[in-house]
Amino acid sequence: MKIIDAHLHCSGREDSAGVLRALDEAGIERAVLLAPFLSPGHALGDAASLRRGNAHLARLVRGHEDRLTGLAVVDPRDDHAAQDLRHAIEGLGLRGVKLVPTGWYPFEERARGVYEVAASLRLPVLFHSGIFIDGRSGRFCRPVYCEALRDHPGTRVALAHMGWPWTDEALAVALIDRIHEVPHERAQFRLDISFGPPKPYRREVLARMLEVLGPGSLQFGSDCFLPCSGEQLRERRDWVQALMDELALDAAAREQIWWGTAAAWLGLEGTDGPRFASSPQGQVLRPLPAARPQPGEEDAQGLGQRLRQTSAAWGWAPRCC
């Protein structure tokens, strides 16, 4: 079974050969790599270091786009963040963006420029959501704050770590797409199940996510830091495998979590997610037109009728606001 690791950190010390070797040893087909922002020499508050990190990541993935997808890191607190993101995509060939709300809230006006670039290029966006393990305040990272992205429907958002400890809140944000009957592959929000919840919570949280949202809203991420061994990646993979076994997931559900959800998020060939035109060198230049109208393109009367129907199906009394 093919596997996408949708959450793998770069440090600036890794090389392409080492990354691919670790993936091979762990049995992982493709990885989503995040530009360095936590390792020495890189910091979210240092825009120049983020630019260097994005350039490093672009060199790392170049020529290996069949297996490595690079997500730029920008910080909306910097006035040039939107321009830096556009350059990372159109100039460097990266494929999406990782955003870490620390010192800013996702609903703030100053983040709008970054969102507008992400929407216009139909980028996959990965948000840190939930508590930080390094002791920084997680108050900026509640999943509900990311609802601001619904004003930018060209984006495809993954909330990392299932928003722990606000897992029910993360579930609720993703549930809106389910209520509106948006197909999983076209949903604006999905959850990266990289382990925010400590071990005693994991089975309960994953079971609830599966019951309410279904596997089409969940994708695997190891949250490992490169350079690392294949053994380390395999350990994280095995954690998920054990949970799948405990929950007796069928093959289709497993395939969705290992590959399908992230493939649609990234717009890989053969999925119904956002698609991108490429230069001969494989650099992303512009989004291709959507295959069908975006969610929400219906009149108010039709929307009201459908919401009444879906509210009844979910066992909720019709209500407003």
RONUMAR-573284 format. One record per residue (C-alpha): residue number from 1; residue in one letter; x, y, z. Coordinates in nm, 3 decimals. Each point is the difference from the previous one (the first is absolute). Example, Ala and Ser with C-alpha at 12.3 -4.5 7.8 and 13.67 -1.06 7.14 Angstrom:
% residues 2
@resi 1 resn A c1 1.230 c2 -0.450 c3 0.780 .
@resi 2 resn S c1 0.137 c2 0.344 c3 -0.066 .
//
This chain:
% residues 321
@resi 1 resn M c1 0.000 c2 0.000 c3 0.000 .
@resi 2 resn K c1 0.135 c2 0.342 c3 -0.097 .
@resi 3 resn I c1 0.061 c2 0.251 c3 0.278 .
@resi 4 resn I c1 0.035 c2 0.378 c3 0.008 .
@resi 5 resn D c1 0.169 c2 0.151 c3 0.303 .
@resi 6 resn A c1 -0.176 c2 0.337 c3 -0.005 .
@resi 7 resn H c1 0.202 c2 0.166 c3 0.279 .
@resi 8 resn L c1 0.379 c2 -0.027 c3 0.003 .
@resi 9 resn H c1 0.223 c2 0.280 c3 0.130 .
@resi 10 resn C c1 0.324 c2 0.111 c3 -0.159 .
@resi 11 resn S c1 0.283 c2 0.139 c3 0.211 .
@resi 12 resn G c1 0.228 c2 0.131 c3 -0.274 .
@resi 13 resn R c1 0.251 c2 -0.282 c3 0.068 .
@resi 14 resn E c1 -0.160 c2 -0.270 c3 -0.216 .
@resi 15 resn D c1 0.074 c2 -0.092 c3 -0.360 .
@resi 16 resn S c1 -0.217 c2 -0.156 c3 -0.268 .
@resi 17 resn A c1 0.176 c2 -0.337 c3 0.005 .
@resi 18 resn G c1 -0.040 c2 -0.036 c3 0.375 .
@resi 19 resn V c1 -0.367 c2 0.095 c3 -0.010 .
@resi 20 resn L c1 -0.079 c2 -0.246 c3 -0.277 .
@resi 21 resn R c1 0.196 c2 -0.274 c3 0.176 .
@resi 22 resn A c1 -0.198 c2 0.051 c3 0.321 .
@resi 23 resn L c1 -0.328 c2 -0.010 c3 -0.192 .
@resi 24 resn D c1 0.103 c2 -0.322 c3 -0.173 .
@resi 25 resn E c1 0.097 c2 -0.162 c3 0.330 .
@resi 26 resn A c1 -0.334 c2 0.098 c3 0.152 .
@resi 27 resn G c1 -0.206 c2 -0.113 c3 -0.301 .
@resi 28 resn I c1 -0.129 c2 0.352 c3 -0.071 .
@resi 29 resn E c1 -0.067 c2 0.092 c3 -0.362 .
@resi 30 resn R c1 -0.024 c2 0.379 c3 0.028 .
@resi 31 resn A c1 0.068 c2 0.267 c3 0.262 .
@resi 32 resn V c1 -0.113 c2 0.356 c3 0.057 .
@resi 33 resn L c1 0.303 c2 0.192 c3 0.123 .
@resi 34 resn L c1 -0.024 c2 0.324 c3 0.196 .
@resi 35 resn A c1 0.264 c2 0.268 c3 -0.038 .
@resi 36 resn P c1 0.216 c2 0.039 c3 0.314 .
@resi 37 resn F c1 -0.120 c2 0.246 c3 0.261 .
@resi 38 resn L c1 0.080 c2 -0.166 c3 0.333 .
@resi 39 resn S c1 0.363 c2 -0.102 c3 -0.037 .
@resi 40 resn P c1 0.304 c2 0.218 c3 0.080 .
@resi 41 resn G c1 0.038 c2 0.280 c3 -0.253 .
@resi 42 resn H c1 -0.372 c2 0.007 c3 -0.082 .
@resi 43 resn A c1 -0.281 c2 0.173 c3 0.188 .
@resi 44 resn L c1 -0.355 c2 0.106 c3 -0.070 .
@resi 45 resn G c1 0.079 c2 0.354 c3 0.107 .
@resi 46 resn D c1 0.294 c2 0.024 c3 -0.243 .
@resi 47 resn A c1 -0.138 c2 0.043 c3 -0.352 .
@resi 48 resn A c1 0.345 c2 -0.022 c3 -0.159 .
@resi 49 resn S c1 0.059 c2 -0.338 c3 0.162 .
@resi 50 resn L c1 -0.336 c2 -0.125 c3 -0.130 .
@resi 51 resn R c1 0.098 c2 0.105 c3 -0.352 .
@resi 52 resn R c1 0.324 c2 -0.194 c3 0.035 .
@resi 53 resn G c1 -0.198 c2 -0.297 c3 0.129 .
@resi 54 resn N c1 -0.240 c2 0.012 c3 -0.294 .
@resi 55 resn A c1 0.294 c2 0.014 c3 -0.242 .
@resi 56 resn H c1 0.161 c2 -0.299 c3 0.174 .
@resi 57 resn L c1 -0.321 c2 -0.199 c3 -0.028 .
@resi 58 resn A c1 -0.036 c2 0.088 c3 -0.368 .
@resi 59 resn R c1 0.348 c2 -0.139 c3 -0.068 .
@resi 60 resn L c1 -0.082 c2 -0.309 c3 0.204 .
@resi 61 resn V c1 -0.313 c2 -0.096 c3 -0.193 .
@resi 62 resn R c1 0.114 c2 0.107 c3 -0.347 .
@resi 63 resn G c1 0.018 c2 -0.300 c3 -0.228 .
@resi 64 resn H c1 -0.190 c2 -0.215 c3 0.249 .
@resi 65 resn E c1 -0.349 c2 0.145 c3 -0.040 .
@resi 66 resn D c1 -0.138 c2 -0.351 c3 -0.052 .
@resi 67 resn R c1 0.075 c2 -0.072 c3 0.366 .
@resi 68 resn L c1 0.063 c2 0.329 c3 0.180 .
@resi 69 resn T c1 -0.241 c2 0.291 c3 0.032 .
@resi 70 resn G c1 0.132 c2 0.319 c3 0.157 .
@resi 71 resn L c1 -0.206 c2 0.240 c3 0.211 .
@resi 72 resn A c1 0.139 c2 0.349 c3 0.053 .
@resi 73 resn V c1 -0.013 c2 0.165 c3 0.340 .
@resi 74 resn V c1 -0.090 c2 0.368 c3 0.033 .
@resi 75 resn D c1 -0.102 c2 0.214 c3 0.297 .
@resi 76 resn P c1 -0.289 c2 0.243 c3 -0.060 .
@resi 77 resn R c1 0.149 c2 0.239 c3 0.256 .
@resi 78 resn D c1 0.255 c2 0.093 c3 -0.267 .
@resi 79 resn D c1 -0.120 c2 0.259 c3 -0.251 .
@resi 80 resn H c1 0.157 c2 -0.196 c3 -0.288 .
@resi 81 resn A c1 -0.150 c2 -0.339 c3 0.092 .
@resi 82 resn A c1 -0.248 c2 -0.006 c3 -0.289 .
@resi 83 resn Q c1 0.270 c2 0.088 c3 -0.254 .
@resi 84 resn D c1 0.233 c2 -0.257 c3 0.153 .
@resi 85 resn L c1 -0.267 c2 -0.267 c3 -0.035 .
@resi 86 resn R c1 -0.065 c2 0.085 c3 -0.364 .
@resi 87 resn H c1 0.375 c2 -0.013 c3 -0.071 .
@resi 88 resn A c1 0.031 c2 -0.334 c3 0.178 .
@resi 89 resn I c1 -0.270 c2 -0.147 c3 -0.225 .
@resi 90 resn E c1 0.057 c2 0.169 c3 -0.335 .
@resi 91 resn G c1 0.374 c2 0.058 c3 0.032 .
@resi 92 resn L c1 0.127 c2 -0.292 c3 0.205 .
@resi 93 resn G c1 -0.253 c2 -0.267 c3 -0.093 .
@resi 94 resn L c1 -0.138 c2 -0.082 c3 0.344 .
@resi 95 resn R c1 -0.356 c2 -0.130 c3 0.014 .
@resi 96 resn G c1 -0.172 c2 0.141 c3 0.307 .
@resi 97 resn V c1 0.046 c2 0.176 c3 0.331 .
@resi 98 resn K c1 0.037 c2 -0.083 c3 0.369 .
@resi 99 resn L c1 -0.131 c2 0.263 c3 0.244 .
@resi 100 resn V c1 0.077 c2 0.005 c3 0.372 .
@resi 101 resn P c1 -0.215 c2 0.246 c3 0.198 .
@resi 102 resn T c1 0.229 c2 0.125 c3 0.274 .
@resi 103 resn G c1 -0.031 c2 0.366 c3 0.082 .
@resi 104 resn W c1 -0.290 c2 0.036 c3 -0.246 .
@resi 105 resn Y c1 -0.349 c2 -0.141 c3 -0.034 .
@resi 106 resn P c1 -0.116 c2 -0.161 c3 -0.326 .
@resi 107 resn F c1 -0.299 c2 0.236 c3 -0.019 .
@resi 108 resn E c1 0.214 c2 0.316 c3 0.007 .
@resi 109 resn E c1 -0.017 c2 0.239 c3 -0.294 .
@resi 110 resn R c1 0.379 c2 -0.008 c3 -0.045 .
@resi 111 resn A c1 -0.021 c2 -0.364 c3 -0.105 .
@resi 112 resn R c1 -0.242 c2 0.075 c3 -0.283 .
@resi 113 resn G c1 0.271 c2 0.069 c3 -0.259 .
@resi 114 resn V c1 0.153 c2 -0.344 c3 0.054 .
@resi 115 resn Y c1 -0.341 c2 -0.163 c3 -0.026 .
@resi 116 resn E c1 -0.078 c2 0.186 c3 -0.321 .
@resi 117 resn V c1 0.318 c2 -0.131 c3 -0.163 .
@resi 118 resn A c1 -0.074 c2 -0.352 c3 0.123 .
@resi 119 resn A c1 -0.356 c2 0.021 c3 -0.133 .
@resi 120 resn S c1 0.098 c2 0.143 c3 -0.339 .
@resi 121 resn L c1 0.254 c2 -0.280 c3 -0.050 .
@resi 122 resn R c1 -0.232 c2 -0.262 c3 0.154 .
@resi 123 resn L c1 0.266 c2 -0.111 c3 0.245 .
@resi 124 resn P c1 -0.016 c2 -0.267 c3 0.266 .
@resi 125 resn V c1 0.041 c2 0.172 c3 0.337 .
@resi 126 resn L c1 0.120 c2 -0.176 c3 0.315 .
@resi 127 resn F c1 -0.074 c2 0.174 c3 0.331 .
@resi 128 resn H c1 0.151 c2 -0.086 c3 0.331 .
@resi 129 resn S c1 -0.303 c2 -0.040 c3 0.226 .
@resi 130 resn G c1 -0.010 c2 -0.078 c3 0.370 .
@resi 131 resn I c1 0.253 c2 0.024 c3 0.279 .
@resi 132 resn F c1 0.376 c2 0.035 c3 -0.050 .
@resi 133 resn I c1 0.221 c2 -0.260 c3 0.163 .
@resi 134 resn D c1 0.287 c2 0.249 c3 0.040 .
@resi 135 resn G c1 -0.192 c2 0.213 c3 0.248 .
@resi 136 resn R c1 -0.098 c2 0.287 c3 -0.227 .
@resi 137 resn S c1 -0.353 c2 0.119 c3 0.050 .
@resi 138 resn G c1 -0.254 c2 -0.188 c3 -0.208 .
@resi 139 resn R c1 -0.262 c2 0.270 c3 0.045 .
@resi 140 resn F c1 0.042 c2 0.112 c3 -0.363 .
@resi 141 resn C c1 -0.054 c2 -0.349 c3 -0.138 .
@resi 142 resn R c1 -0.356 c2 -0.099 c3 0.080 .
@resi 143 resn P c1 -0.157 c2 -0.173 c3 -0.303 .
@resi 144 resn V c1 -0.305 c2 0.228 c3 -0.010 .
@resi 145 resn Y c1 0.223 c2 0.298 c3 -0.080 .
@resi 146 resn C c1 0.086 c2 -0.165 c3 -0.331 .
@resi 147 resn E c1 -0.360 c2 0.037 c3 -0.115 .
@resi 148 resn A c1 0.123 c2 0.333 c3 -0.140 .
@resi 149 resn L c1 0.127 c2 -0.204 c3 -0.296 .
@resi 150 resn R c1 -0.360 c2 -0.059 c3 -0.109 .
@resi 151 resn D c1 0.014 c2 0.354 c3 -0.137 .
@resi 152 resn H c1 0.266 c2 -0.134 c3 -0.240 .
@resi 153 resn P c1 -0.159 c2 -0.308 c3 -0.162 .
@resi 154 resn G c1 0.293 c2 -0.067 c3 -0.234 .
@resi 155 resn T c1 0.199 c2 -0.129 c3 0.296 .
@resi 156 resn R c1 0.007 c2 -0.361 c3 0.116 .
@resi 157 resn V c1 0.077 c2 -0.012 c3 0.371 .
@resi 158 resn A c1 0.138 c2 -0.274 c3 0.223 .
@resi 159 resn L c1 -0.006 c2 0.053 c3 0.376 .
@resi 160 resn A c1 0.297 c2 -0.178 c3 0.155 .
@resi 161 resn H c1 -0.008 c2 -0.215 c3 0.312 .
@resi 162 resn M c1 -0.382 c2 -0.014 c3 -0.009 .
@resi 163 resn G c1 0.012 c2 0.325 c3 0.198 .
@resi 164 resn W c1 0.076 c2 -0.172 c3 0.331 .
@resi 165 resn P c1 -0.115 c2 0.079 c3 0.267 .
@resi 166 resn W c1 -0.279 c2 0.168 c3 -0.200 .
@resi 167 resn T c1 -0.075 c2 -0.314 c3 -0.199 .
@resi 168 resn D c1 -0.377 c2 0.040 c3 0.012 .
@resi 169 resn E c1 0.044 c2 0.355 c3 -0.127 .
@resi 170 resn A c1 0.217 c2 -0.124 c3 -0.289 .
@resi 171 resn L c1 -0.262 c2 -0.264 c3 -0.076 .
@resi 172 resn A c1 -0.271 c2 0.267 c3 -0.006 .
@resi 173 resn V c1 0.195 c2 0.218 c3 -0.245 .
@resi 174 resn A c1 0.045 c2 -0.293 c3 -0.239 .
@resi 175 resn L c1 -0.358 c2 -0.115 c3 0.053 .
@resi 176 resn I c1 -0.141 c2 0.305 c3 -0.179 .
@resi 177 resn D c1 0.110 c2 -0.147 c3 -0.333 .
@resi 178 resn R c1 -0.173 c2 -0.325 c3 0.088 .
@resi 179 resn I c1 -0.323 c2 0.180 c3 0.097 .
@resi 180 resn H c1 0.002 c2 0.182 c3 -0.332 .
@resi 181 resn E c1 0.058 c2 -0.331 c3 -0.179 .
@resi 182 resn V c1 0.324 c2 0.117 c3 -0.159 .
@resi 183 resn P c1 0.184 c2 -0.308 c3 -0.132 .
@resi 184 resn H c1 0.303 c2 -0.088 c3 0.208 .
@resi 185 resn E c1 0.238 c2 0.070 c3 -0.285 .
@resi 186 resn R c1 -0.148 c2 0.350 c3 -0.041 .
@resi 187 resn A c1 -0.030 c2 0.086 c3 0.368 .
@resi 188 resn Q c1 0.179 c2 0.310 c3 0.119 .
@resi 189 resn F c1 0.104 c2 -0.150 c3 0.337 .
@resi 190 resn R c1 0.150 c2 -0.333 c3 0.097 .
@resi 191 resn L c1 0.204 c2 -0.114 c3 0.301 .
@resi 192 resn D c1 0.361 c2 -0.112 c3 0.016 .
@resi 193 resn I c1 0.009 c2 -0.274 c3 0.264 .
@resi 194 resn S c1 0.368 c2 0.055 c3 0.094 .
@resi 195 resn F c1 0.011 c2 -0.060 c3 0.369 .
@resi 196 resn G c1 -0.109 c2 0.296 c3 0.201 .
@resi 197 resn P c1 -0.208 c2 -0.218 c3 0.235 .
@resi 198 resn P c1 0.213 c2 -0.188 c3 0.255 .
@resi 199 resn K c1 -0.018 c2 -0.376 c3 -0.025 .
@resi 200 resn P c1 -0.289 c2 -0.054 c3 0.248 .
@resi 201 resn Y c1 -0.224 c2 0.225 c3 -0.214 .
@resi 202 resn R c1 0.090 c2 -0.121 c3 -0.347 .
@resi 203 resn R c1 -0.241 c2 -0.288 c3 -0.046 .
@resi 204 resn E c1 -0.296 c2 0.195 c3 0.136 .
@resi 205 resn V c1 0.074 c2 0.309 c3 -0.210 .
@resi 206 resn L c1 0.062 c2 -0.190 c3 -0.322 .
@resi 207 resn A c1 -0.310 c2 -0.214 c3 0.051 .
@resi 208 resn R c1 -0.215 c2 0.310 c3 0.043 .
@resi 209 resn M c1 0.149 c2 0.166 c3 -0.308 .
@resi 210 resn L c1 -0.067 c2 -0.310 c3 -0.207 .
@resi 211 resn E c1 -0.356 c2 -0.037 c3 0.126 .
@resi 212 resn V c1 -0.098 c2 0.361 c3 -0.066 .
@resi 213 resn L c1 0.215 c2 0.107 c3 -0.294 .
@resi 214 resn G c1 0.106 c2 -0.325 c3 -0.167 .
@resi 215 resn P c1 0.348 c2 -0.093 c3 -0.124 .
@resi 216 resn G c1 -0.029 c2 0.240 c3 -0.295 .
@resi 217 resn S c1 0.061 c2 0.288 c3 0.242 .
@resi 218 resn L c1 0.312 c2 -0.152 c3 0.160 .
@resi 219 resn Q c1 0.358 c2 -0.029 c3 -0.124 .
@resi 220 resn F c1 0.318 c2 -0.149 c3 0.142 .
@resi 221 resn G c1 0.294 c2 0.216 c3 0.108 .
@resi 222 resn S c1 0.301 c2 -0.116 c3 0.200 .
@resi 223 resn D c1 0.106 c2 0.345 c3 0.129 .
@resi 224 resn C c1 0.360 c2 -0.126 c3 0.001 .
@resi 225 resn F c1 0.299 c2 0.231 c3 -0.037 .
@resi 226 resn L c1 0.258 c2 -0.059 c3 -0.270 .
@resi 227 resn P c1 0.262 c2 -0.126 c3 -0.026 .
@resi 228 resn C c1 -0.142 c2 -0.314 c3 0.154 .
@resi 229 resn S c1 0.020 c2 -0.372 c3 -0.057 .
@resi 230 resn G c1 -0.252 c2 -0.216 c3 -0.173 .
@resi 231 resn E c1 -0.040 c2 -0.177 c3 0.332 .
@resi 232 resn Q c1 -0.133 c2 0.319 c3 0.160 .
@resi 233 resn L c1 -0.250 c2 0.052 c3 -0.281 .
@resi 234 resn R c1 -0.102 c2 -0.365 c3 0.019 .
@resi 235 resn E c1 -0.066 c2 0.035 c3 0.373 .
@resi 236 resn R c1 -0.249 c2 0.284 c3 -0.061 .
@resi 237 resn R c1 -0.158 c2 -0.200 c3 -0.280 .
@resi 238 resn D c1 -0.035 c2 -0.299 c3 0.230 .
@resi 239 resn W c1 -0.178 c2 0.212 c3 0.261 .
@resi 240 resn V c1 -0.270 c2 0.074 c3 -0.254 .
@resi 241 resn Q c1 -0.005 c2 -0.357 c3 -0.128 .
@resi 242 resn A c1 -0.063 c2 -0.127 c3 0.355 .
@resi 243 resn L c1 -0.291 c2 0.241 c3 0.044 .
@resi 244 resn M c1 -0.148 c2 -0.107 c3 -0.332 .
@resi 245 resn D c1 0.023 c2 -0.362 c3 0.112 .
@resi 246 resn E c1 -0.164 c2 0.078 c3 0.336 .
@resi 247 resn L c1 -0.284 c2 0.179 c3 -0.178 .
@resi 248 resn A c1 -0.030 c2 -0.280 c3 -0.259 .
@resi 249 resn L c1 0.009 c2 0.240 c3 -0.294 .
@resi 250 resn D c1 -0.064 c2 -0.154 c3 -0.338 .
@resi 251 resn A c1 0.242 c2 0.028 c3 -0.292 .
@resi 252 resn A c1 -0.183 c2 0.291 c3 -0.161 .
@resi 253 resn A c1 0.012 c2 0.210 c3 0.318 .
@resi 254 resn R c1 0.368 c2 -0.075 c3 0.049 .
@resi 255 resn E c1 0.083 c2 0.092 c3 -0.358 .
@resi 256 resn Q c1 -0.183 c2 0.330 c3 0.040 .
@resi 257 resn I c1 0.198 c2 0.099 c3 0.311 .
@resi 258 resn W c1 0.334 c2 -0.122 c3 -0.134 .
@resi 259 resn W c1 -0.036 c2 0.152 c3 -0.347 .
@resi 260 resn G c1 -0.335 c2 0.119 c3 -0.132 .
@resi 261 resn T c1 -0.077 c2 0.300 c3 0.221 .
@resi 262 resn A c1 0.346 c2 0.153 c3 -0.033 .
@resi 263 resn A c1 0.014 c2 -0.075 c3 -0.373 .
@resi 264 resn A c1 -0.317 c2 0.205 c3 -0.055 .
@resi 265 resn W c1 0.130 c2 0.276 c3 0.230 .
@resi 266 resn L c1 0.320 c2 0.020 c3 -0.206 .
@resi 267 resn G c1 -0.181 c2 -0.027 c3 -0.333 .
@resi 268 resn L c1 0.194 c2 -0.303 c3 -0.117 .
@resi 269 resn E c1 -0.082 c2 -0.145 c3 -0.339 .
@resi 270 resn G c1 -0.306 c2 -0.223 c3 0.010 .
@resi 271 resn T c1 -0.165 c2 0.181 c3 0.291 .
@resi 272 resn D c1 -0.280 c2 0.252 c3 -0.007 .
@resi 273 resn G c1 0.181 c2 0.257 c3 0.208 .
@resi 274 resn P c1 0.155 c2 0.325 c3 -0.128 .
@resi 275 resn R c1 0.219 c2 -0.048 c3 -0.306 .
@resi 276 resn F c1 0.300 c2 0.203 c3 -0.112 .
@resi 277 resn A c1 0.166 c2 0.081 c3 -0.328 .
@resi 278 resn S c1 0.377 c2 -0.055 c3 0.001 .
@resi 279 resn S c1 0.300 c2 0.127 c3 -0.185 .
@resi 280 resn P c1 0.223 c2 -0.256 c3 -0.177 .
@resi 281 resn Q c1 0.216 c2 0.000 c3 0.314 .
@resi 282 resn G c1 -0.299 c2 -0.099 c3 0.212 .
@resi 283 resn Q c1 -0.043 c2 0.341 c3 0.163 .
@resi 284 resn V c1 -0.356 c2 0.101 c3 0.081 .
@resi 285 resn L c1 -0.105 c2 0.306 c3 -0.196 .
@resi 286 resn R c1 -0.376 c2 0.040 c3 0.022 .
@resi 287 resn P c1 -0.315 c2 -0.189 c3 0.097 .
@resi 288 resn L c1 -0.205 c2 -0.176 c3 -0.261 .
@resi 289 resn P c1 -0.375 c2 0.069 c3 0.001 .
@resi 290 resn A c1 -0.203 c2 -0.197 c3 0.251 .
@resi 291 resn A c1 -0.169 c2 -0.306 c3 -0.144 .
@resi 292 resn R c1 -0.338 c2 0.117 c3 0.127 .
@resi 293 resn P c1 -0.150 c2 0.295 c3 0.189 .
@resi 294 resn Q c1 0.143 c2 0.072 c3 0.340 .
@resi 295 resn P c1 -0.199 c2 -0.086 c3 0.315 .
@resi 296 resn G c1 -0.260 c2 0.258 c3 0.092 .
@resi 297 resn E c1 -0.096 c2 0.103 c3 -0.356 .
@resi 298 resn E c1 -0.376 c2 -0.029 c3 0.042 .
@resi 299 resn D c1 -0.278 c2 0.242 c3 0.075 .
@resi 300 resn A c1 -0.119 c2 0.074 c3 0.352 .
@resi 301 resn Q c1 -0.329 c2 -0.188 c3 -0.042 .
@resi 302 resn G c1 0.176 c2 -0.317 c3 -0.114 .
@resi 303 resn L c1 0.254 c2 0.029 c3 0.279 .
@resi 304 resn G c1 -0.270 c2 0.044 c3 0.262 .
@resi 305 resn Q c1 -0.190 c2 -0.306 c3 -0.121 .
@resi 306 resn R c1 0.313 c2 -0.214 c3 -0.003 .
@resi 307 resn L c1 0.103 c2 0.113 c3 0.349 .
@resi 308 resn R c1 -0.342 c2 -0.093 c3 0.135 .
@resi 309 resn Q c1 0.033 c2 -0.343 c3 -0.158 .
@resi 310 resn T c1 0.352 c2 -0.059 c3 0.128 .
@resi 311 resn S c1 -0.087 c2 0.131 c3 0.348 .
@resi 312 resn A c1 -0.276 c2 -0.256 c3 0.019 .
@resi 313 resn A c1 0.233 c2 -0.273 c3 -0.123 .
@resi 314 resn W c1 0.252 c2 0.088 c3 0.273 .
@resi 315 resn G c1 -0.272 c2 0.005 c3 0.263 .
@resi 316 resn W c1 0.017 c2 0.375 c3 0.061 .
@resi 317 resn A c1 -0.290 c2 0.242 c3 0.031 .
@resi 318 resn P c1 0.008 c2 0.271 c3 -0.269 .
@resi 319 resn R c1 0.157 c2 0.315 c3 0.139 .
@resi 320 resn C c1 0.170 c2 0.313 c3 -0.116 .
@resi 321 resn C c1 0.308 c2 0.192 c3 0.112 .
//
